[in-house]
Amino acid sequence: MAILRALLYLALTLFLMGILIFVHELGHYLTARACRVTIYEFSLGMGKRLAGFTSKKTGIQYSLRLFPIGGYVSMAGEDEDKEGEENDPNAFNKKNPWQRLLILVAGAAMNVLTGALAMLILVSGMTLAGYKLPSTTVAEFTPGASSYVTGLEEGDRILRVDGVKVHTGYDLSYEIMFNGYKPVDVVVERDGQEILIPQVVFPSGIEDGIELGSMDFYVLAGETTVGNVLKTTFYRSVSSVKMVFDSIKGIISGRFTLASMSGPIGVSSAVAEVASQPMAVWNILYLFALIAMNLGVMNMLPLPALDGGRVFFRLIEILRFGKPVNPKFEATVHGLGMTLLLMLTAVIAFKDLFMIF
């Protein structure tokens, strides 16, 4: 039974990742078609081709390949010219820099939009199911609450935590979790006035080797309106994107370590964990939205082999008034980047396996 359950969670993970890969490549594909770029193949998965067909109208080959992690859109002139591509006016490298930039950005944009759509479904669904959207107004403190002792009061509408604006109860919870492990300045609205409460102390604890803060009070429920649903969706999406940058900042500063990073195996473990908890559907949907936005943002980092690395070279080309970087040099940089990325992926995979077993 345990093995069957593990296989089901793995299948669910592959399905969710497959959706994200598909929409990412679809973004590249649709934008390339709009820019009239010659496309050879749209592939979901990597490795040996299992199934597919070739369009008689366009000649584009659509493929499903063996390994469900990854995918690609193969375009003429994407890297160095192959035989015959130098005379193709619709090759990728013959398009102007802005068109190529748009094509490269489209994949990550589709991931972020997919995450935002999943977040809208999540917030709307939970609201229709009777769950109340949390506000940022303090309703009641837990017994012995340290934040009450250090200045917060019931009825305070919290506006900023450690200098970061909070708009919903979800924002508030995240900022206290991320920054509240240490005393932080909190700005509240009290009796119609903005008040700065310095060095507010929240409870803290260690989770997976990371010190985190936690809320020691309850908040009032927000209004159940279409406007509040849209507001909550927007700011939960913004907070999810901010979470990615906060994680990167944490890795650079040393607060987070390699143990905090996860690959596909770690994602599968996380899916299994949330699927086994109460409110599994909502938990999985939130995790899906979080991963979608994470993939979108991470893919746009200016690192070799990622779309962001290719965007970086396009921006250099634009700044050089249309003069491109030597294609062989760029291909070498991306090749080295891909090698390092695969090595990092392997290390993280071994770490995830070690954590499981």
N, C-alpha and C positions, 0 to 999 in steps of 0.2 A: 504493500500500500504506500509506504514511504517513497519507494522508487517511482511508482506511478505518479504520485503527487509531484515529485521533483521534475519528472518529465513534462507534466502538464505546465508547471511554472516556467520551465525552459521554453516550451512551445509558445506560451503567452509572451515571454520576453522577446523571442524571435519575431513574433507577430507584431508587437509594438514597435520594435526596432525596424522591421520591414516597412511599416507605414512611414516612419520618419525618413528612412532612406529613399523610399519612393517619392514622397513629396519634395524632398531635397533635389533629387535628380529631375523631377518634373519641373521644378522652378528653372533649372538650367535649360531643360529641353524646350519649354514653352517660350522662354525669352530668346533662345537661339533661333527658334522657328520664326518668331516675330521679327528678328533681325535678318532673316533669310540666310542663315548660316547653313552650309552643307553638313548634314548629320549622317554618320555611318550607322550608328547603333545606339539604342537606348537599352541599357542592361540593368536588371535588378539582381544583385548578387554578383559574386566573383567566381573565377575558376571555370570548370567545364560547363559548357552550355547544355542545359537539360531540355529546354523547350523554347519555342518562339516561332515567329513568322517574319516575313519580309513584305513590307507594303509595296504593292504593285504600282501605286501612284507616286510615292516619293522615293522608293528604294531603300528606305530606312529599315534596319533590322531591329526587331524587338525581341529581347532575350530574357530568359529566366535561367540563372546559373546556379551551380552546385552550392556554393557557400553563401548563406543568407546575410552575411555581414558585409555591407558595402554595395556599391553600384556605380555606374558611370554613364555619361553621355559622350560618345566618341564623335568628335567633330574634325573636319578637315582643317589642317593648319593649326591645330591646338598647341602643339609644341614646335618641333622642327618640321619643315616641309617634307612630305613623303613624295615619292615619284608621282608626277602628274598634278600635285596640289599647287605648285608654284603658279600655274595658269588658271586656277580656280578663283574667280573674283568673289565668290561667296565663302571662301575659306575663313576660318575664325581670325587668323592673323592679318587678313586683308580688311577687316572691318575697322572702323575708327576706334580709338581708345575708349571713348565713352560707351560705345555699344558693347565692347568686350568687358568693360567694368560692370555694366549692368547685368550681363550674362553671368559673370562670376558671383555677383552679390545675390542674385535671385535665389540660389539654393538655400542659403542661410536665412534669407528673408522669409521663404516659405516655411522653414522650420519654426521661426519665431511666430509667424501668423498661425501656424497649426497649434502651437502651444497656447496662444491667446484664445483661439477658438475652443480648445479643450477646457481652458480656464472659464470661459463664458458658460459652457455646458455644465461644468462643475458647480459654479456659483448659482446659476439659474436652477439647476436640478435640486441642489440642497435647499434653496429657498422654497421651491414648490413642495418639497418634502417636509417643510415645516421648520427647518433649521433657521435660527436667527443670525443675521449678519452682525458681527461684533463692532461696536464703536470704539472710540478712544477715550471715553469718559469713565473714570473710576467709579464703580458701583459699591464695592465692598472689599475690605482687606481680609486676607487670611489671618488666623491668630498669630500674633507676634511678628507681623509683617515688617521687615526691615525698611522697606520703602516708605511706610507710614512714619516710622521713627525718625527717618532722615528727611521728612518734609512733605511728602505727598498727602493729599486729603481726599475724602470722598467728594464726588462732584467735580473734581478737577478734570478738565478736558485736555489731554496731553497733546501738545502740538509738535514738539521736537524732543528727540532722545539723542544725546551726544552730538548735537548739531544737525541731525538728520530729521527732515520733516516726516511726520507720520499722518496718514490720511484715513486708515482703517484699522480695526483691531488686529488684523493680520500683520500689517506693517509694524504696529506697536509690539506685538509678540516677537516678531523677527528681530527688530532692532535691540530689544532688551536681551534676547537670546545671544545675539552676536556681540554686542558691546557691553551688556550689563554684568559681565563677569567681574568688572571693576567698577568703582564709583563713577557715575556719569552725571553730567548736567542735564536737567530736564526742564523744558519750558512748558508751562501749562496756562490755560485760560481759567481764571478763578474770579468769580464775581464780576465778569465782564472785562477783566484786565489780564494782560499777559504778565506772567511772573516767572522769573528764573529761579529754579531751585537747584543750587549747586550740590554736587557730590552725593547724589541719591544712591543708596546701596540696595542692590537686589540680591536674592539668594543665588549662589553659583554652585556648579558641580562639574565633574569631569565625565565626559562621554566620548568614548573612542579616543582617549588621549587628548581631547580638546576641552579647555575650560569654557563653559557657557553659562550665561545668566538665565534666570527664569522669572516670570511674572509671579508676584505674591499678592495679587488682587484680581478681582473679577471686574468686567466692564459691562456697561449697559448695552442692551441690544439696539442695533440701528433700525431705521425704518425699512420696511419691506416694500420697496418701490422699484419700478423699472430703473429710475435714475440711480438709486443706490446699488442695484445689481450691476449696472454698467460701470459705476464708479469703483466698486469693489473689484470687478474683473480687471479693469485697467490698472489699478494700483497693485493688485496681486501679481499681475503680469510684469509690471515695472520692478516690483520687489524681487521676482524670480530672476530677472535679468541682472539686477544689482547683486543678487546672491552669487552669481558667477564671478563678477569682478571682485567681490569681497573675498571669495575663495582664492582667486589668483593673488590678491594682495596678501592674504594669509600665508600662502605658500612662499611668496617672495620674502616676507618678514620672518618666516620660520615658525609662525604660530601653528600652521598645518604642516604635516609631514607626508611622505609617500603613502603612509598607511591611510591617509584621508582620501586618496585618489582611488577611483574604481573604473574598471573596464567592463566589457560585456558580462563577464562572470559575476562581478560585483553587482551589476545592474540586475542580473537574474536573481541573485540572493536578496536584493532589496525588494524586487517584485514579489518573491515568495513571502517575505516578511509582511509586507503591507496587505497581501492577498489573504493572509491567515488571520488578520485582525478584524475587529468589528468595522462596519462601514467599508468593506473591502472595495466595492465599486468606486466609491468616492476617493479612497486612498490611491487606487491604481490610476484613476483619471488625473489626480493631482500629480502623481509621480510622472505620468506620461507628459503632462504639460511642462513640468520642471525639466525633464530630460530633453524635450523638444527645444525649449529655449536655450538650455545649456549647450546643445549641439550647434544651434544657430550662432550663438555668440562665440563659442570656442573656435568654430570653423572660420570666423572672420578675424581671428588674431593674426597679426602680420608675421606668421611663421612659415618657413619653406614647406612645400607639399600641401599646405592647406589653401583653401580658396583665398583666405586673407593674405597669404604670401604672394599669390598671383595678383591680387588687387594691389598690393604694395608696389609690384613692378609696373603695373599699369599706371599708377599714380606718378611714379618716377618718369614714365614715358610722357605723361601729360605735362609734367613740370619741365620736361626737356623739349617742349613744343612739338610733340609727336615723334621724337627720335627714340626708338625702342632700345632697350638693353639688349646686348648680344644674345640671341636665342639659345646658343650653345651654353653660354654662361648661366643663363636662367635655368635651363634644363638641368645643368649640373647641380645648382643650388637646390632645386626641388628634389633631385635624386638623393642627395645627401640628407635632406630634410626627411624624406620618406624613410630612409634607412634608420635614422635616429628615432622617428616616430614608431616604427615597427619594433625597435628594440625596447622603447619605453612601454609600448603596449604589452610586449612579452613579459617584462618585469612586473607590470601591474597585474597581469593575468596570473603569474605565479604567486604573487602576494595575495590575490583574491582566493586562489585555491588553498593556500596555506591557512587563511583566515577561516575558511569553511571547514577544513579537515583538521 
